[in-house]
Amino acid sequence: MSDKFFFKGRQDARENHIQYGYEAKGSSKAGSKKYPLSLVVTSEARKREVEGLVADAQLYAVVDVDLSEGAVESIAGLTALLNKKETVKLDKVPARNEPCHCGSGKKYKKCCG
C-alpha cells in the first residue's frame, strides 16, 4: 500500500454556498407593483401631496397616516427615488492622432489623452 493521500473533495458545505431564503441579487425594485414603497406621513393633507408625487413619478406606494403625538415622517425611500441622477453620457472621445478637443492644437495623445 502506498502512503499517499487522495483528496476526495470537501465533506462539509461551504458557508457562502448555503442559501438562507433571501434574494442576494437585489432583483426587487422598490416602488414597483410587486414591491411598493411603504411611507408614513403625519397629516391627511401631506398624504394627498405625497400620493401626487408618487403618481407623477409612476411609482407604487402604501401611504399611512400617523396622527400620534411625536410622529415622524418616513419618506426617505421616495426622496431617494425622486432624486436619482440620470446616467451621464459623454460625447465620443477623439482618437489618439486627432487634434485635441481642448483647442491646444496638439494631438490628443500628447495633450489630454
Residue frames as qw, qx, qy, qz and C-alpha x, y, z in Angstrom:
[[0.000, 0.887, 0.461, 0.000, 0.00, 0.00, 0.00],
 [0.394, 0.436, -0.030, 0.809, 1.12, 3.48, -0.66],
 [0.289, -0.492, -0.492, 0.657, 1.17, 6.28, 1.92],
 [0.059, 0.182, 0.291, 0.938, -0.31, 8.83, -0.47],
 [0.195, 0.460, 0.574, -0.648, -3.30, 10.96, 0.46],
 [0.088, 0.331, 0.683, 0.646, -6.09, 11.21, -2.11],
 [0.181, 0.222, 0.307, -0.907, -8.32, 14.26, -1.70],
 [0.101, 0.411, 0.877, 0.226, -11.96, 13.39, -2.43],
 [0.097, -0.599, -0.333, -0.722, -13.36, 16.90, -2.06],
 [0.162, -0.277, 0.436, -0.841, -14.76, 18.98, 0.74],
 [0.206, -0.282, -0.933, 0.083, -17.01, 16.96, 3.04],
 [0.011, -0.625, -0.563, 0.540, -18.97, 19.89, 4.54],
 [0.302, 0.798, 0.412, 0.321, -20.93, 22.60, 2.74],
 [0.378, 0.100, -0.106, 0.914, -19.15, 25.92, 2.46],
 [0.014, -0.555, -0.514, 0.654, -20.79, 28.83, 4.25],
 [0.180, 0.453, -0.168, -0.857, -21.07, 31.08, 1.20],
 [0.243, 0.009, -0.808, -0.537, -22.84, 28.33, -0.79],
 [0.034, -0.416, -0.864, 0.281, -25.71, 27.90, 1.67],
 [0.130, -0.445, -0.369, -0.806, -28.94, 29.68, 0.75],
 [0.043, -0.179, -0.666, 0.722, -30.85, 31.43, 3.52],
 [0.136, 0.639, 0.757, -0.024, -34.08, 32.20, 1.64],
 [0.076, 0.844, 0.116, -0.518, -33.43, 35.81, 0.63],
 [0.687, 0.673, 0.161, 0.219, -32.67, 37.28, -2.76],
 [0.603, -0.482, 0.143, 0.619, -28.97, 38.08, -2.84],
 [0.452, 0.303, 0.438, 0.715, -29.07, 39.63, -6.32],
 [0.012, 0.444, 0.224, -0.868, -31.25, 42.55, -5.30],
 [0.067, 0.254, 0.727, 0.634, -33.76, 41.96, -8.08],
 [0.078, -0.739, -0.650, 0.157, -36.54, 43.63, -6.09],
 [0.209, 0.346, 0.141, 0.904, -37.13, 47.13, -7.43],
 [0.065, -0.451, -0.581, 0.674, -38.58, 49.47, -4.82],
 [0.277, 0.428, 0.025, -0.860, -41.68, 51.31, -5.96],
 [0.274, 0.052, -0.790, -0.545, -42.90, 48.60, -8.32],
 [0.722, -0.262, -0.242, -0.593, -46.26, 46.79, -8.12],
 [0.832, -0.107, -0.533, 0.108, -44.67, 43.77, -6.52],
 [0.576, -0.256, -0.396, 0.667, -42.55, 45.79, -4.03],
 [0.017, -0.864, -0.242, -0.441, -44.42, 49.04, -3.24],
 [0.229, 0.356, -0.436, 0.794, -42.83, 51.70, -1.05],
 [0.451, -0.658, -0.595, 0.094, -44.18, 51.94, 2.50],
 [0.185, 0.405, -0.120, 0.888, -44.37, 55.60, 3.51],
 [0.335, -0.630, -0.620, 0.326, -45.57, 57.24, 6.75],
 [0.100, 0.478, 0.076, 0.869, -46.84, 60.82, 6.91],
 [0.141, -0.201, -0.650, 0.719, -48.30, 62.94, 9.72],
 [0.348, 0.411, 0.294, -0.789, -51.42, 64.50, 8.16],
 [0.620, 0.498, 0.605, -0.029, -54.10, 63.87, 5.56],
 [0.343, 0.909, -0.073, -0.228, -53.04, 66.91, 3.52],
 [0.137, -0.664, 0.700, 0.224, -49.45, 65.62, 3.42],
 [0.602, 0.069, 0.794, 0.038, -50.77, 62.19, 2.39],
 [0.594, 0.727, 0.330, -0.100, -52.51, 63.68, -0.65],
 [0.138, 0.897, -0.367, -0.204, -49.35, 65.62, -1.53],
 [0.340, -0.443, 0.815, 0.150, -47.16, 62.51, -1.29],
 [0.651, 0.328, 0.684, -0.024, -49.67, 60.43, -3.30],
 [0.470, 0.863, 0.036, -0.182, -49.47, 63.11, -6.01],
 [0.040, -0.758, 0.624, 0.187, -45.67, 62.84, -6.08],
 [0.524, -0.122, 0.842, 0.051, -45.89, 59.05, -6.29],
 [0.640, 0.586, 0.486, -0.105, -48.41, 59.23, -9.15],
 [0.312, 0.899, -0.214, -0.219, -46.29, 61.77, -11.08],
 [0.106, -0.622, 0.764, 0.133, -43.23, 59.52, -10.79],
 [0.812, 0.154, -0.422, -0.374, -45.29, 56.45, -11.89],
 [0.172, 0.265, -0.880, 0.356, -44.40, 54.52, -8.74],
 [0.667, -0.448, -0.519, -0.292, -46.45, 52.43, -6.33],
 [0.146, 0.267, -0.626, 0.717, -46.60, 53.16, -2.61],
 [0.481, -0.606, -0.633, -0.031, -48.64, 52.45, 0.50],
 [0.080, 0.444, -0.242, 0.859, -49.02, 55.75, 2.38],
 [0.488, -0.544, -0.663, 0.166, -50.06, 55.52, 6.06],
 [0.109, -0.739, 0.060, -0.663, -51.06, 58.46, 8.26],
 [0.578, -0.248, -0.613, 0.478, -49.65, 58.52, 11.80],
 [0.179, -0.780, -0.161, -0.578, -51.57, 61.06, 13.89],
 [0.734, -0.522, -0.329, 0.283, -49.92, 60.17, 17.21],
 [0.181, -0.973, 0.139, 0.031, -48.00, 62.76, 19.19],
 [0.366, -0.672, 0.586, 0.267, -44.32, 62.96, 18.26],
 [0.848, 0.331, 0.403, 0.092, -44.85, 61.09, 14.97],
 [0.194, -0.596, 0.487, 0.608, -42.09, 61.36, 12.39],
 [0.732, 0.573, -0.086, -0.358, -42.48, 61.26, 8.59],
 [0.586, -0.294, 0.699, 0.287, -40.79, 58.38, 6.84],
 [0.693, 0.687, 0.151, -0.158, -40.50, 59.16, 3.12],
 [0.286, -0.677, 0.558, 0.386, -36.76, 58.59, 2.64],
 [0.569, 0.102, 0.761, 0.295, -37.32, 55.84, 0.05],
 [0.415, 0.801, 0.429, 0.044, -39.43, 58.15, -2.08],
 [0.002, 0.953, -0.187, -0.237, -36.97, 61.05, -1.93],
 [0.467, -0.425, 0.678, 0.376, -34.12, 58.71, -2.87],
 [0.538, 0.363, 0.706, 0.282, -36.01, 57.52, -5.96],
 [0.268, 0.920, 0.285, -0.030, -37.07, 61.04, -6.96],
 [0.100, -0.919, 0.316, 0.215, -33.54, 62.47, -6.61],
 [0.821, -0.059, 0.471, 0.316, -31.87, 59.67, -8.54],
 [0.001, 0.670, -0.390, -0.632, -29.37, 61.05, -11.04],
 [0.817, 0.537, 0.009, -0.209, -29.57, 60.34, -14.74],
 [0.858, -0.048, 0.283, 0.425, -26.85, 58.37, -16.49],
 [0.031, -0.816, 0.265, 0.513, -24.06, 60.62, -17.70],
 [0.814, 0.405, 0.345, 0.234, -23.41, 60.18, -21.41],
 [0.286, -0.651, 0.311, 0.630, -20.18, 61.56, -22.82],
 [0.612, 0.713, -0.166, -0.300, -19.54, 62.57, -26.39],
 [0.946, 0.224, -0.047, 0.231, -17.17, 60.50, -28.46],
 [0.490, -0.719, 0.297, 0.393, -13.57, 60.83, -27.27],
 [0.501, 0.765, -0.336, -0.226, -11.24, 61.76, -30.13],
 [0.963, 0.124, -0.109, 0.212, -8.86, 59.14, -31.47],
 [0.693, -0.488, 0.053, 0.528, -5.22, 59.31, -30.38],
 [0.482, -0.005, 0.336, 0.809, -3.95, 61.09, -33.50],
 [0.069, 0.787, 0.464, 0.402, -6.81, 63.58, -33.92],
 [0.108, 0.475, -0.226, 0.844, -6.47, 67.18, -32.69],
 [0.196, -0.253, -0.767, 0.556, -7.33, 67.60, -29.02],
 [0.116, -0.729, -0.605, -0.297, -10.80, 68.94, -28.17],
 [0.386, -0.710, -0.284, 0.515, -9.40, 71.50, -25.69],
 [0.342, 0.932, 0.105, 0.059, -8.11, 73.65, -28.57],
 [0.498, -0.704, 0.337, 0.377, -4.38, 73.46, -27.85],
 [0.520, 0.717, -0.373, -0.277, -3.54, 72.34, -31.39],
 [0.118, -0.445, 0.887, -0.013, -1.67, 69.26, -30.16],
 [0.558, -0.050, -0.770, -0.304, -2.63, 65.69, -30.83],
 [0.732, -0.518, -0.097, -0.433, -4.97, 64.14, -28.26],
 [0.914, -0.139, -0.297, 0.240, -2.34, 61.60, -27.17],
 [0.509, 0.233, -0.277, 0.781, 0.16, 64.38, -26.34],
 [0.164, -0.440, 0.089, -0.878, -2.31, 66.72, -24.64],
 [0.608, -0.295, 0.285, -0.680, -5.29, 65.32, -22.71],
 [0.945, 0.030, -0.232, -0.229, -5.01, 61.61, -23.52]]
